[in-house]
Amino acid sequence: MRVKKLIILAAILTMIPALAIAQESPAHSVPAIKQVPIANTPSSSGKEMFDTYCAVCHGKDTKGNGPAAGAMKTPPADLTTLAKGNGGKYPATTWLR
């Protein structure tokens, strides 16, 4: 009877750590950033330049939700708020400061 209790106790003691490990939440994974070579875009088209160089972080809708936004330490700015603070017009000289 004593041996049976020891076997049961040993089984319980080995199962507890296994159950604790199984219930741990998965580690927070960092989104992978796909490296893509930069394509040259003519400077005569502001839309094409934004789509090529900026939209990956700021998003096509400029709200800061582009495909690479989740991988950044600091979230990209919501560019729609820049126009709201400037009388409804995007401040052209913002980037010069």
N, C-alpha and C positions, 0 to 999 in steps of 0.2 A: 504494500500500500504506500509506503514511504517513497519507493522508487517511482511509482506512478505519479505522485505529487511533484517530485523533482523534475520529471520529464515534462509534465504540463507547465510547470513554472518556467523551465528553460524555453519551451516553445513560445510562451507568452512574451518572455523577455526578448526573444529574437524577433518576434512579430511587431513589437511596438516601434522600434526604429524604422522598420520597413514601411509601416503605415504612415509614420510621420513624414518620411521622405516622399511618399506617393501623394500626400496631400499638399505639399508645398506648391505655391504658385510658380509658373514658369518665369524664368528670369526676363526682365524687361529687355527686349531686343531693340537694337538701334536699326532703323530702316537703312537698307543699303542704297548707296548713291551710285547710279549708273554713270560712268565716265563717258562722255560723248565729245568728240572734237568740235570746236567752235567753227561754225560756218560763217563766212564773210557775208555781210548783208549791206546793200547799198545805203548810204546815209541819207539818200533822198526820200526814203520812206520811213517815217517815224513809227508807223504801225508794224512794218516788217522788222524794224530794229527792236521794238518792244517784244514782239512775238519770239524773236530769236534769242535775245539776251536777258530779258526781264521776266517773261511769263513763266518760266520754269520755277521761279520762286514766288512771284506775286500773283500768278494765275492769270488766265486770259481775261477774267472779269476784274482784275486788279484788286481783289479783296484779300490778298495774302495767302491764298490757298492753292498755290501751284503744286505740281507733283514733287518738287524737292523741298517744300516747306516743312514737312514733318521731320526731315533729317537735320534741320538747322537748330543750333543752340538758341539763337534769338529768332523768334518768328518774323517773317517779312512783314513790312508795313502794309496796312490796308490803304492803298493809294486813293481810294474814293474819299477818304476823310481829308485829304489835302485840298481838294477842290471846295469842300464844305467850309473850311476855315479861310477861304480866299474869295468869298463872294460868288461861289459856284464855278469858278474858273481855275483850272490847274495852274499853279504857279510855275512858270517856265524857268525861273532862275533859282528854284529850290536846290538843285544839285550843285550850283555854283558856290554855295556858302561854305 
